Amino acid sequence: MLDLGFVRGNLEVVEEKLRARGADPAALLGDFRKLDQSRREAITASEQLKARRNELSQQVATLKREGKDATAVMDETRALKDRLEELDKTATALDEHMRLSLAGIPNLTRDEVPTGKSEEDNVTVKTWGQKPNFNFTPKPHWELGEQLGILDLERAAKLSGARFAVYMGAGARLERALISFMLDIHTQKHGYTEVLPPFMVNSKSLFGTGQLPKFAEDLFRCSDADAEAVARGEFKDNDHWLIPTAEVPVTNLYRDEILDEDRLPICLTAYTPCFRAEAGAAGKDTRGIIRQHQFQKVELVKFTRPEESDAEHEKLTRDAEEILEALKLPYRRVLLCTADTGFSSAKTFDLEVWLPGQQLYREISSCSNFEGFQARRANIRFKPSAKGKNKFVHTLNGSGLAVGRTWLAILENYQQADGSVAVPEALRPYMGGLEYITPQEQK
């Protein structure tokens, strides 16, 4: 969420930044100045009436002590009470209107983020690794997985419908190996603390990281979650939604807390399944496991001082890149343009892995600096070591990595002419020494 004072003092800048995202400032901001003025006037009038009420209360007390008639003053006090109740209702309604208005405004992108209208305007920052040179036509992962007997999409559809997968045999073990491998690298080499959070969260948590209220249709909610209440701006702490990413529970660990500055940066990593309705993805990536309703991911989350968030963003992105490099998977780093940058992010690098079976790069991690946007929504602050006012932390997160997409990238990049798939050397200890995945015997 943006700071109200900043929006008030920099409205033209905010409007320009929104246009750069491809958004309509009028639709998002409405008549911001009029709303802000009405809200401030109502609050000021309420405060003045409260001050007058206090004066009258003192007068009543004085008159009674002196044995004088206080009827007239008491009548004014009662009339004032009715006016004050009505004014408080107006001020509360205007304040709520302002809160919801601010909640619907995306973060402002950094000046170095390229202006663009679509993903076509993203900028490739670096490329790494050599694309494999096959002496045969490489296959996509869905063909390889089926032929090897390690990926069963047909039975998954029978169990759960479209956009689900069943991994079998060495396929299931490869998924598990990747999770352990990633967590070990991030905890033992990169210094993250491992967290195993709940896989369901309340709407307050989803509001804190920016998924609610805007992206409710992309989420799976439990029977106790009230989408209509969310639309009204009511975010509860006793309802439940399936998490779209570990970013949500891990970031909200410190919601409504004040951290000691000496603890920063706090670096956490978590494996969780992720659940996404993919409401806007009809007809997209219908083959294979690129876009699933349920998938596994290892997430990286950081809480930093504002002046250190740029450097920590680069470190976090490198931590994700090192997983790809350890697995020797060719990738590129892309700086997202304004139109492609996520709602809560000020700056995002996407890591895209090369998929030879499809002859394209696909996103495998998004590494974002949210600055104080999420911290303001979730009220996560830190107390400076030196005397001073508490400040909002900067939050960052990135996939380290999306496990399913790493799984399919290994199949496509390590496929052999005989139809087998070589296991990357770094993963072999996690696969019991297995060097090749060959057709699985079905039992």
C-alpha positions as CSV (number, residue, x, y, z in Angstrom):
1,M,0.0,0.0,0.0
2,L,1.2,3.5,-0.8
3,D,1.6,6.1,1.9
4,L,-1.3,8.5,2.0
5,G,0.9,11.5,2.6
6,F,3.1,10.5,-0.3
7,V,0.1,10.2,-2.7
8,R,-1.3,13.5,-1.4
9,G,2.0,15.3,-2.0
10,N,2.9,13.6,-5.2
11,L,-0.4,13.0,-7.0
12,E,0.9,13.8,-10.5
13,V,3.9,11.5,-10.0
14,V,1.6,8.7,-8.9
15,E,-0.7,9.3,-11.9
16,E,2.3,9.2,-14.3
17,K,3.6,5.9,-12.7
18,L,0.1,4.4,-13.0
19,R,-0.1,5.3,-16.7
20,A,3.4,3.7,-17.2
21,R,1.9,0.5,-15.9
22,G,-0.9,0.8,-18.4
23,A,-3.5,1.6,-15.7
24,D,-6.1,4.4,-15.8
25,P,-5.3,6.8,-12.9
26,A,-8.9,8.1,-12.9
27,A,-10.3,4.6,-12.5
28,L,-7.9,3.8,-9.6
29,L,-7.7,7.1,-7.8
30,G,-11.2,8.6,-8.6
31,D,-11.5,12.1,-7.3
32,F,-8.7,11.6,-4.8
33,R,-8.3,15.3,-3.9
34,K,-12.0,15.7,-3.1
35,L,-12.1,12.5,-1.1
36,D,-9.0,13.4,0.8
37,Q,-10.3,16.9,1.5
38,S,-13.7,15.7,2.6
39,R,-12.1,13.1,4.9
40,R,-9.8,15.6,6.5
41,E,-12.6,18.1,7.0
42,A,-14.8,15.5,8.7
43,I,-11.9,14.5,10.9
44,T,-11.1,18.1,11.8
45,A,-14.8,18.9,12.5
46,S,-15.1,15.8,14.7
47,E,-12.0,16.7,16.7
48,Q,-13.3,20.3,17.2
49,L,-16.7,19.0,18.4
50,K,-14.9,16.6,20.8
51,A,-12.9,19.5,22.2
52,R,-16.1,21.5,22.6
53,R,-17.8,18.6,24.3
54,N,-14.9,18.4,26.8
55,E,-15.3,22.1,27.5
56,L,-19.0,21.7,28.2
57,S,-18.4,18.7,30.4
58,Q,-16.1,20.8,32.5
59,Q,-18.6,23.6,32.6
60,V,-21.3,21.2,33.8
61,A,-19.0,19.9,36.6
62,T,-18.2,23.5,37.7
63,L,-21.8,24.6,37.7
64,K,-22.9,21.6,39.8
65,R,-20.1,22.2,42.3
66,E,-21.2,25.8,42.6
67,G,-24.8,24.7,43.0
68,K,-25.9,26.5,39.8
69,D,-28.3,25.4,37.1
70,A,-26.5,23.4,34.4
71,T,-29.6,22.5,32.4
72,A,-28.8,24.7,29.4
73,V,-25.2,23.5,29.2
74,M,-26.3,19.9,29.5
75,D,-28.9,20.3,26.7
76,E,-26.1,21.7,24.4
77,T,-24.0,18.7,25.4
78,R,-26.7,16.2,24.4
79,A,-27.2,18.0,21.1
80,L,-23.5,18.0,20.5
81,K,-23.4,14.3,21.2
82,D,-25.9,13.6,18.4
83,R,-24.0,15.7,15.9
84,L,-20.7,14.1,17.0
85,E,-22.1,10.6,16.4
86,E,-23.2,11.5,12.9
87,L,-20.0,13.2,12.1
88,D,-18.0,10.2,13.4
89,K,-19.9,7.9,11.1
90,T,-19.2,10.2,8.2
91,A,-15.5,10.4,9.1
92,T,-15.3,6.6,9.5
93,A,-17.0,6.0,6.2
94,L,-14.7,8.5,4.3
95,D,-11.6,7.0,6.1
96,E,-12.7,3.5,5.0
97,H,-13.3,4.7,1.4
98,M,-9.8,6.2,1.4
99,R,-8.3,2.9,2.8
100,L,-10.0,0.9,0.1
101,S,-8.9,3.3,-2.6
102,L,-5.3,3.1,-1.5
103,A,-5.5,-0.7,-1.3
104,G,-6.4,-0.9,-5.0
105,I,-3.5,1.2,-6.2
106,P,-0.4,-0.9,-7.3
107,N,3.1,-0.2,-6.1
108,L,5.0,2.4,-8.1
109,T,7.7,1.0,-10.2
110,R,11.3,2.2,-9.9
111,D,12.6,4.7,-12.3
112,E,15.1,2.2,-13.8
113,V,12.2,-0.2,-14.7
114,P,11.7,0.1,-18.5
115,T,8.4,1.5,-19.7
116,G,6.5,-1.0,-21.7
117,K,3.1,-2.2,-22.7
118,S,3.6,-6.0,-22.5
119,E,6.1,-8.7,-21.8
120,E,7.5,-8.0,-25.2
121,D,9.1,-4.9,-23.7
122,N,11.0,-6.7,-21.0
123,V,14.7,-6.3,-21.1
124,T,17.2,-9.3,-21.1
125,V,19.9,-8.4,-18.6
126,K,22.1,-11.5,-18.9
127,T,22.2,-15.0,-20.2
128,W,24.0,-18.0,-18.8
129,G,25.0,-21.4,-20.0
130,Q,25.1,-23.2,-23.3
131,K,22.0,-24.5,-24.8
132,P,22.3,-28.3,-25.4
133,N,23.1,-29.3,-29.0
134,F,21.2,-32.5,-29.8
135,N,21.8,-34.8,-32.8
136,F,18.1,-35.6,-32.6
137,T,14.8,-33.7,-32.3
138,P,14.3,-32.9,-28.6
139,K,10.9,-33.8,-27.1
140,P,8.8,-31.7,-24.8
141,H,8.5,-32.9,-21.2
142,W,5.0,-34.2,-21.5
143,E,6.1,-36.8,-24.1
144,L,9.2,-37.7,-22.2
145,G,7.4,-38.0,-18.9
146,E,4.7,-40.3,-20.4
147,Q,7.2,-42.5,-22.3
148,L,9.3,-42.9,-19.2
149,G,6.3,-43.7,-17.0
150,I,7.1,-40.9,-14.5
151,L,4.3,-38.4,-15.3
152,D,0.7,-39.3,-15.5
153,L,-1.6,-36.4,-16.5
154,E,-4.5,-38.6,-17.6
155,R,-4.9,-40.2,-14.1
156,A,-4.4,-36.8,-12.5
157,A,-7.3,-35.5,-14.5
158,K,-9.4,-38.5,-13.4
159,L,-8.6,-37.6,-9.8
160,S,-8.8,-33.8,-9.8
161,G,-9.6,-32.5,-13.3
162,A,-7.4,-30.5,-15.6
163,R,-4.1,-28.8,-14.6
164,F,-3.0,-31.4,-12.1
165,A,-0.2,-34.0,-12.3
166,V,0.7,-37.4,-10.8
167,Y,4.5,-38.1,-10.6
168,M,5.5,-41.8,-10.5
169,G,8.6,-43.6,-9.5
170,A,11.8,-41.8,-10.4
171,G,9.6,-38.8,-11.3
172,A,8.3,-38.5,-7.8
173,R,11.7,-39.0,-6.4
174,L,13.1,-36.3,-8.7
175,E,10.6,-33.8,-7.3
176,R,11.5,-34.7,-3.8
177,A,15.2,-34.5,-4.5
178,L,14.9,-31.0,-6.0
179,I,13.1,-29.8,-2.9
180,S,15.8,-31.1,-0.6
181,F,18.6,-29.9,-2.9
182,M,17.2,-26.4,-3.0
183,L,16.6,-26.1,0.7
184,D,20.1,-27.4,1.5
185,I,21.7,-24.9,-0.8
186,H,19.7,-22.0,0.5
187,T,20.2,-22.9,4.2
188,Q,23.8,-24.3,4.2
189,K,25.3,-22.0,1.6
190,H,23.2,-18.9,1.3
191,G,22.4,-18.5,5.0
192,Y,18.5,-18.7,5.0
193,T,16.6,-20.1,7.9
194,E,14.1,-22.8,6.8
195,V,10.5,-22.3,7.7
196,L,7.6,-24.8,7.3
197,P,4.5,-22.6,7.4
198,P,0.8,-23.5,7.2
199,F,-0.6,-24.1,3.7
200,M,-3.8,-22.2,4.5
201,V,-3.9,-18.6,5.6
202,N,-6.5,-16.0,6.5
203,S,-7.6,-13.1,4.4
204,K,-5.6,-10.6,6.5
205,S,-2.5,-12.4,5.4
206,L,-3.5,-12.3,1.7
207,F,-4.3,-8.6,2.1
208,G,-0.9,-8.0,3.6
209,T,1.1,-9.3,0.6
210,G,-1.3,-7.8,-1.9
211,Q,-3.3,-10.8,-3.3
212,L,-6.5,-9.5,-1.8
213,P,-8.8,-7.9,-2.6
214,K,-7.7,-7.5,-6.3
215,F,-6.8,-11.1,-7.1
216,A,-9.5,-13.1,-5.2
217,E,-10.6,-14.9,-8.3
218,D,-7.1,-16.4,-8.7
219,L,-7.2,-18.0,-5.3
220,F,-8.8,-21.2,-3.9
221,R,-10.9,-20.4,-0.8
222,C,-12.2,-22.7,1.9
223,S,-15.9,-22.8,2.8
224,D,-15.4,-20.4,5.7
225,A,-13.9,-17.7,3.4
226,D,-16.3,-14.9,2.4
227,A,-15.5,-13.4,-1.0
228,E,-18.3,-10.8,-0.6
229,A,-16.8,-9.6,2.7
230,V,-13.4,-9.3,1.0
231,A,-15.0,-7.2,-1.8
232,R,-16.3,-4.9,0.9
233,G,-12.8,-4.5,2.3
234,E,-13.3,-6.8,5.3
235,F,-10.3,-9.0,5.9
236,K,-10.7,-11.6,8.7
237,D,-8.3,-13.5,10.9
238,N,-10.4,-16.6,11.2
239,D,-11.2,-17.6,7.6
240,H,-9.1,-19.8,5.3
241,W,-7.6,-19.7,1.8
242,L,-5.1,-22.1,0.2
243,I,-1.8,-20.3,-0.3
244,P,-0.8,-19.3,-3.8
245,T,2.9,-19.1,-2.7
246,A,4.9,-19.4,0.5
247,E,5.5,-15.7,0.2
248,V,2.1,-15.1,1.9
249,P,2.5,-17.0,5.2
250,V,6.3,-16.3,5.5
251,T,6.0,-12.5,4.9
252,N,3.0,-12.4,7.4
253,L,5.0,-14.1,10.1
254,Y,5.9,-10.6,11.3
255,R,2.6,-8.9,10.6
256,D,1.8,-6.2,13.2
257,E,5.2,-6.6,14.7
258,I,8.1,-4.2,15.4
259,L,11.5,-5.8,14.7
260,D,14.8,-4.9,16.2
261,E,17.0,-3.3,13.5
262,D,19.9,-5.6,14.6
263,R,17.9,-8.6,13.3
264,L,17.8,-7.2,9.8
265,P,18.1,-8.6,7.2
266,I,16.0,-11.6,8.1
267,C,16.3,-14.3,5.4
268,L,13.8,-17.1,5.3
269,T,13.2,-20.0,2.9
270,A,10.2,-22.3,2.8
271,Y,9.0,-25.3,0.7
272,T,5.3,-25.4,0.2
273,P,2.7,-26.6,-2.3
274,C,1.1,-23.7,-4.0
275,F,-2.5,-23.5,-5.2
276,R,-3.7,-21.2,-8.0
277,A,-7.1,-21.1,-9.7
278,E,-5.5,-19.7,-12.9
279,A,-8.7,-17.8,-13.6
280,G,-7.2,-15.8,-16.4
281,A,-5.3,-18.7,-18.0
282,A,-8.0,-20.4,-20.0
283,G,-6.5,-22.0,-23.0
284,K,-2.9,-21.2,-22.0
285,D,-0.3,-23.9,-21.5
286,T,-2.8,-26.7,-21.6
287,R,-0.1,-29.3,-22.3
288,G,2.3,-30.6,-19.7
289,I,2.9,-29.1,-16.3
290,I,3.8,-25.5,-17.0
291,R,0.6,-24.0,-15.5
292,Q,-0.9,-26.1,-12.7
293,H,-3.6,-25.6,-10.1
294,Q,-1.2,-27.3,-7.6
295,F,2.6,-27.2,-7.7
296,Q,5.6,-27.2,-5.4
297,K,7.9,-24.3,-4.9
298,V,10.8,-23.3,-2.7
299,E,10.5,-19.6,-1.8
300,L,13.0,-17.0,-0.6
301,V,11.8,-14.1,1.6
302,K,13.8,-11.2,3.0
303,F,13.0,-8.4,5.5
304,T,15.6,-5.6,5.1
305,R,16.5,-2.0,6.0
306,P,15.2,0.3,3.2
307,E,18.8,1.4,2.3
308,E,19.9,-2.2,1.9
309,S,17.0,-3.6,-0.2
310,D,18.6,-3.0,-3.6
311,A,21.7,-5.0,-2.6
312,E,19.6,-7.7,-0.9
313,H,17.5,-7.9,-4.1
314,E,20.6,-8.6,-6.1
315,K,21.8,-11.2,-3.6
316,L,18.4,-13.0,-3.6
317,T,18.3,-13.1,-7.4
318,R,21.8,-14.5,-7.4
319,D,20.8,-17.1,-4.8
320,A,18.0,-18.3,-7.2
321,E,20.4,-18.2,-10.2
322,E,22.9,-20.4,-8.4
323,I,20.4,-23.2,-8.2
324,L,20.1,-23.2,-12.0
325,E,23.8,-23.0,-12.4
326,A,24.4,-25.9,-10.0
327,L,22.0,-27.9,-12.2
328,K,23.7,-26.6,-15.4
329,L,20.4,-25.4,-16.8
330,P,20.7,-22.5,-19.3
331,Y,18.8,-19.4,-18.3
332,R,18.5,-15.7,-18.8
333,R,17.7,-12.9,-16.4
334,V,15.0,-10.4,-17.5
335,L,14.1,-7.0,-16.1
336,L,10.3,-6.7,-16.3
337,C,8.8,-3.6,-17.8
338,T,6.3,-1.4,-16.1
339,A,3.2,-3.2,-17.6
340,D,4.5,-6.7,-16.7
341,T,5.6,-5.9,-13.1
342,G,3.4,-7.4,-10.5
343,F,0.9,-5.4,-8.5
344,S,2.9,-5.3,-5.3
345,S,6.4,-5.0,-6.8
346,A,8.6,-2.0,-7.4
347,K,11.1,-3.9,-9.5
348,T,11.2,-7.5,-10.6
349,F,13.8,-9.8,-12.3
350,D,12.4,-12.9,-13.9
351,L,14.7,-15.9,-14.4
352,E,13.7,-17.8,-17.5
353,V,15.1,-21.3,-18.1
354,W,15.7,-22.7,-21.6
355,L,13.3,-25.5,-22.7
356,P,14.7,-27.2,-25.8
357,G,11.7,-29.5,-26.3
358,Q,9.6,-26.3,-26.8
359,Q,12.4,-24.1,-28.2
360,L,11.7,-21.2,-25.8
361,Y,12.5,-19.7,-22.4
362,R,10.0,-20.0,-19.6
363,E,9.9,-18.2,-16.3
364,I,11.1,-20.3,-13.4
365,S,11.5,-17.6,-10.8
366,S,10.4,-14.0,-10.2
367,C,12.6,-12.0,-7.8
368,S,10.9,-8.9,-6.5
369,N,11.7,-5.9,-4.3
370,F,8.4,-4.6,-2.8
371,E,10.1,-1.8,-0.9
372,G,7.7,-0.8,1.9
373,F,4.5,-1.7,0.0
374,Q,3.7,-5.0,1.7
375,A,5.1,-3.9,5.0
376,R,2.7,-1.0,5.1
377,R,-0.2,-3.3,4.3
378,A,0.9,-5.8,6.9
379,N,2.2,-3.2,9.4
380,I,5.7,-4.7,9.6
381,R,8.1,-2.1,11.1
382,F,11.6,-2.0,12.7
383,K,12.9,0.0,15.6
384,P,16.1,1.8,14.6
385,S,19.2,1.2,16.8
386,A,19.7,4.9,17.1
387,K,16.9,7.0,18.5
388,G,14.2,7.7,15.9
389,K,10.7,6.8,14.7
390,N,9.9,3.2,13.8
391,K,10.1,2.6,10.1
392,F,8.6,0.1,7.7
393,V,10.9,-2.7,6.5
394,H,11.4,-3.5,2.9
395,T,10.2,-7.0,1.9
396,L,11.6,-9.0,-1.0
397,N,10.9,-12.5,-2.3
398,G,11.6,-14.9,-5.1
399,S,11.2,-18.5,-6.1
400,G,14.3,-20.5,-5.4
401,L,13.0,-22.3,-7.5
402,A,9.6,-23.4,-8.8
403,V,10.1,-27.1,-8.4
404,G,7.8,-28.4,-11.1
405,R,9.3,-26.2,-13.8
406,T,12.8,-27.2,-12.7
407,W,11.7,-30.8,-13.0
408,L,10.5,-30.4,-16.6
409,A,13.6,-28.3,-17.5
410,I,15.8,-31.2,-16.4
411,L,13.8,-33.6,-18.5
412,E,14.0,-31.4,-21.6
413,N,17.7,-30.4,-21.2
414,Y,19.1,-33.7,-20.1
415,Q,17.1,-36.0,-22.5
416,Q,19.2,-38.6,-24.4
417,A,18.8,-40.1,-27.9
418,D,17.6,-43.4,-26.4
419,G,14.7,-41.7,-24.6
420,S,16.3,-41.8,-21.2
421,V,17.1,-38.7,-19.1
422,A,20.4,-38.1,-17.4
423,V,20.3,-37.0,-13.8
424,P,22.3,-33.8,-13.1
425,E,25.5,-34.6,-11.1
426,A,24.5,-32.2,-8.3
427,L,21.2,-34.2,-7.8
428,R,22.6,-37.7,-7.9
429,P,23.3,-37.9,-4.1
430,Y,19.6,-37.0,-3.6
431,M,18.6,-39.7,-6.1
432,G,20.4,-42.5,-4.4
433,G,23.2,-42.4,-6.9
434,L,20.9,-42.8,-9.9
435,E,22.6,-41.5,-13.1
436,Y,19.8,-42.0,-15.7
437,I,16.0,-42.1,-15.6
438,T,14.9,-45.0,-17.8
439,P,11.4,-46.3,-18.6
440,Q,9.7,-47.2,-15.3
441,E,8.1,-50.6,-14.9
442,Q,4.4,-50.1,-14.1
443,K,3.1,-52.3,-11.3
